[in-house]
Amino acid sequence: MNETLLQLAYKAADDKHAEDIVVLNMGNISLLADYFIICHGNSDRQVQAIARELQEKAHENGYEVKRMEGFDTARWVLVDLGDVVAHVFHKDERAYYNLERLWGDAPQLDAPEL
């Protein structure tokens, strides 16, 4: 089930032209989620469009969005889908927070693996 949700979320972000989509396998590292998706948009509107698409596709496929934070400011939107947590950054914020480095122990999955 996690992999289906992961594929759905990845495709939703990709459909809205999210940039530099990274998937981290958090299974053995964090109790928060099995997977993190990290990506960014180039404007506030794009960040919101990516987050909205994640939310809409989850609902359309019967998944609950546990919470969404940061949508109004569109600098870092967290979309909690349960087993998958998506972090949608504004391009200016992504390097600052550098979640890939923070969670550097987590293996990265390549898009073809999804």
Buried (B, 14 or more C-beta within 10 A) or exposed (E): EBBEBBEBBBBBBBEBEBBEBBBBBBEEBBEEBBBBBBBBBEEEEBBBBBBBBBBEBBEEEEBEBEEBEBBEEBBBBBBBBBBBBBBBBBBEBBEEBEBBEEBEEBEBBEEEEB
